[in-house]
């Protein structure tokens, strides 16, 4: 996503000519496009954070499993 106009044109490509005209001539429409752009950026940032958190969760889950196995090995050695 480069600019609000780029994003809106890409999303509504079948209306690109009207969008470009409105964006350059209508401040209310331009503001609407900028709000949409900010909203999409926030969605993307939240998705990325969720993916990173999920990846961290999986890594700790694997570590916990490995440690559980190691604990059991120690416990089984004691008679």
Secondary structure, DSSP 8 states (H G I E B T S, - for coil): --SHHHHHHHHTGGGHHHHHHHHHH-HHHHHHHHHHHHHHHHHHHHHHHHHHHHHHHHHHHHHHHHHHHHHHHHHHH--
